[in-house]
Structure formats: C-alpha cells, structure tokens
Amino acid sequence: MTIRTRKLFGTFILLLWLIVYALLAMAAGGQFVVGRGIFFELPYYVFAGAAWLPVAMVIIRWMSKPDPV
C-alpha cells in the first residue's frame, strides 16, 4: 500500500475514531461525572482530553510509514 493510500485511509479512520471517542467520552461524563463537583470533573476532563492521543498517534505513525522499495 502506498503512503498516499495509507494517508487517505488513515484520515478517515482517525476522523471516525475521534467522533466515536468524543461521543463515548461525552456520554460517560454526562452519566458519571457532571454535577459531582470540581474534584470529579476536573480530573475527568484532563483524562478524557488526553486519552484519545495514544490511538491517534498509532494511526498517524502507521500513515507516515515509508513506502516499501
């Protein structure tokens, strides 16, 4: 698979991942965190704001692999 094809697929996969993750984080936050006070909300928002990054980094690393020669 060429790098251009991987970037095309990776872009769609990354977009799909972000949409699904945002909806799940929003649902979990609304169900378990909102209204319980700042000591529950702040750590959740920090964690939820950064938890999507490892998956995105793997996708971007895969997209950036050089073409086999």
C-alpha positions in Angstrom: 0.0 0.0 0.0 1.4 3.4 -0.9 1.8 6.2 1.5 -0.9 8.2 -0.3 -3.4 5.3 0.2 -2.4 4.9 3.8 -2.9 8.6 4.4 -6.3 8.5 2.8 -7.5 5.5 4.9 -5.8 6.9 8.0 -7.5 10.2 7.7 -10.9 8.5 7.6 -10.0 6.1 10.4 -8.8 9.0 12.5 -11.9 11.1 11.9 -14.1 8.1 12.7 -12.1 7.4 15.9 -12.4 11.0 17.1 -16.1 11.1 16.5 -16.7 7.8 18.3 -14.4 8.7 21.2 -16.0 12.1 21.6 -19.4 10.6 21.8 -18.4 8.0 24.3 -16.5 10.5 26.5 -19.4 12.8 26.4 -21.9 10.1 27.4 -19.6 8.8 30.2 -19.0 12.3 31.5 -22.7 13.1 31.4 -23.7 9.9 33.2 -21.0 9.7 35.8 -19.2 13.0 36.3 -21.3 16.1 35.6 -22.8 17.5 38.8 -20.5 15.7 41.2 -18.2 18.7 41.9 -14.9 20.1 40.6 -12.9 17.3 42.2 -14.5 14.7 40.0 -15.0 16.9 36.9 -11.5 18.4 36.5 -9.6 15.1 36.6 -12.1 13.5 34.2 -11.8 16.4 31.7 -8.0 16.2 31.9 -8.0 12.4 31.4 -10.7 12.5 28.7 -9.0 15.3 26.9 -5.8 13.3 26.5 -7.0 9.7 26.3 -7.6 9.8 22.6 -4.0 10.7 21.8 -2.3 7.2 22.0 -4.7 5.7 19.4 -4.3 8.8 17.2 -0.5 8.5 17.5 -0.6 4.9 16.4 -2.8 5.8 13.4 -0.5 8.7 12.4 2.6 6.6 12.8 1.1 3.9 10.5 0.1 6.6 8.0 3.7 8.0 7.9 5.5 4.7 7.2 7.6 5.0 4.1 6.7 3.0 1.0 8.4 -0.4 0.7 11.1 -0.3 -2.0 
